[in-house]
């Protein structure tokens, strides 16, 4: 089976969900995680702190530099993710549809390279 990254995007400046909506989303994501585990597609998942907590490490002109803040200057930032195993892209997209409903945010699907591709 191929592995896929399901990235959850948060949009800076959007009205935050109410506390009730947030708690419902947490319950829905927990339920989806349990379903993924039972179906054998779960590999790993996690939620991330705000983009302002990020530190970027890069090599530049022979030096290694660190800077505060996210790498991408964008209103859309990754807020969490799943790594799943799926038979094909269609199966991964089916899980992403469930994920976007559960977390109430956009979900991007990207395949990992197979070892043979690297």
C-alpha positions as CSV (number, residue, x, y, z in Angstrom):
1,X,0.0,0.0,0.0
2,X,1.1,3.5,-0.7
3,X,1.4,6.2,2.0
4,X,-0.3,9.5,1.8
5,X,-0.1,12.8,3.7
6,X,-3.4,14.4,4.5
7,X,-2.6,18.0,5.5
8,X,-5.2,20.1,7.4
9,X,-5.0,23.7,6.5
10,X,-6.0,26.6,8.8
11,X,-6.6,30.0,7.3
12,X,-5.2,33.0,9.2
13,X,-7.8,35.7,9.9
14,X,-10.8,33.5,9.5
15,X,-13.4,33.7,12.3
16,X,-12.4,31.0,14.8
17,X,-15.1,28.3,15.5
18,X,-17.1,28.5,18.7
19,X,-16.0,26.5,21.7
20,X,-18.9,24.1,21.0
21,X,-18.0,23.7,17.4
22,X,-14.3,23.1,18.3
23,X,-15.2,20.5,20.9
24,X,-17.4,18.7,18.4
25,X,-14.6,18.8,15.9
26,X,-12.2,17.2,18.5
27,X,-14.8,14.4,19.1
28,X,-15.3,13.9,15.3
29,X,-11.5,13.7,14.7
30,X,-11.1,11.3,17.6
31,X,-13.8,9.1,16.1
32,X,-12.2,9.3,12.6
33,X,-8.8,8.3,14.1
34,X,-10.3,5.3,15.7
35,X,-12.0,4.3,12.5
36,X,-8.7,4.7,10.6
37,X,-7.0,2.5,13.1
38,X,-9.7,-0.2,12.9
39,X,-9.5,-0.1,9.1
40,X,-5.7,-0.5,9.1
41,X,-4.9,2.8,7.3
42,X,-3.6,4.7,10.3
43,X,0.1,5.4,10.4
44,X,0.5,8.6,12.3
45,X,-1.3,11.9,13.0
46,X,-0.9,15.1,14.9
47,X,-2.0,18.6,15.4
48,X,0.4,21.5,15.3
49,X,0.8,24.7,17.4
50,X,0.2,28.1,15.7
51,X,2.5,29.0,12.8
52,X,4.1,31.7,14.9
53,X,5.7,29.0,17.0
54,X,7.7,27.7,14.0
55,X,11.4,28.0,13.5
56,X,13.0,27.7,10.1
57,X,16.5,26.2,9.8
58,X,18.3,26.7,6.5
59,X,21.8,26.5,5.0
60,X,22.8,29.7,3.3
61,X,26.3,30.6,2.0
62,X,27.9,27.8,4.0
63,X,26.2,28.9,7.3
64,X,23.2,27.3,9.0
65,X,20.7,30.0,10.0
66,X,17.6,29.9,12.1
67,X,14.7,32.4,11.9
68,X,11.5,32.6,13.8
69,X,8.1,32.2,12.2
70,X,6.8,29.9,9.4
71,X,8.8,29.3,6.2
72,X,5.9,30.2,3.9
73,X,4.5,33.7,4.1
74,X,0.9,32.8,3.6
75,X,-2.5,33.1,5.2
76,X,-2.9,29.3,4.8
77,X,-0.7,27.2,7.1
78,X,-0.7,23.5,8.0
79,X,-2.5,23.0,11.3
80,X,-2.3,19.2,11.5
81,X,-2.0,16.1,9.5
82,X,-2.5,12.4,9.0
83,X,-0.2,9.9,7.4
84,X,-2.2,7.0,6.1
85,X,-1.8,3.8,4.0
86,X,-4.2,3.5,1.1
87,X,-4.6,1.3,-1.9
88,X,-4.6,4.2,-4.3
89,X,-5.4,7.9,-4.6
90,X,-9.1,7.3,-4.8
91,X,-9.0,5.5,-1.4
92,X,-6.9,8.3,0.1
93,X,-9.3,10.9,-1.2
94,X,-12.2,9.0,0.4
95,X,-10.4,9.3,3.7
96,X,-9.7,13.0,3.1
97,X,-13.4,13.6,2.5
98,X,-14.1,12.1,6.0
99,X,-11.2,14.2,7.4
100,X,-12.4,17.5,6.1
101,X,-15.8,16.9,7.6
102,X,-14.4,15.9,10.9
103,X,-11.9,18.7,11.4
104,X,-14.0,21.3,9.5
105,X,-11.0,22.5,7.5
106,X,-9.5,22.0,4.1
107,X,-7.4,18.8,3.6
108,X,-4.7,18.4,1.0
109,X,-3.7,14.9,-0.1
110,X,-0.2,14.1,-1.3
111,X,1.4,10.7,-1.9
112,X,4.8,9.8,-0.5
113,X,7.5,8.6,-2.9
114,X,7.9,4.8,-3.0
115,X,11.3,3.6,-2.1
116,X,11.7,2.5,-5.7
117,X,11.1,6.1,-6.8
118,X,13.9,7.6,-4.7
